[in-house]
């Protein structure tokens, strides 16, 4: 996902939040790939379960760290 695409999704998410659709806001934000550095910190601090079951887009995490990062 390009930076422009991420920005467009983020802007749409903010529109949903302003309209009172908090669930739609959170759902849409989770479609933006999580930055690998953030996933690394979150794995250490809150655990792998949170990453795997939170509905996050982890495509960039897998691309940078490999699929084993999400299984160990």
Residue pairs with C-beta under 8 A, 6 or more apart in sequence:
1 9
1 32
1 33
1 59
6 32
6 33
9 28
9 29
9 31
9 32
10 29
10 32
12 28
13 24
13 25
13 28
13 29
14 25
16 24
16 25
16 28
17 25
27 55
30 54
30 55
30 56
30 57
31 57
32 57
33 57
33 58
33 59
33 60
33 61
34 42
34 51
34 56
34 57
34 58
34 60
34 61
35 60
36 60
36 61
36 63
36 64
36 65
39 51
39 56
39 58
39 61
39 65
39 69
40 65
42 50
42 51
43 51
43 69
48 70
48 72
51 58
51 61
51 70
52 70
58 70
61 69
61 70
62 69
62 70
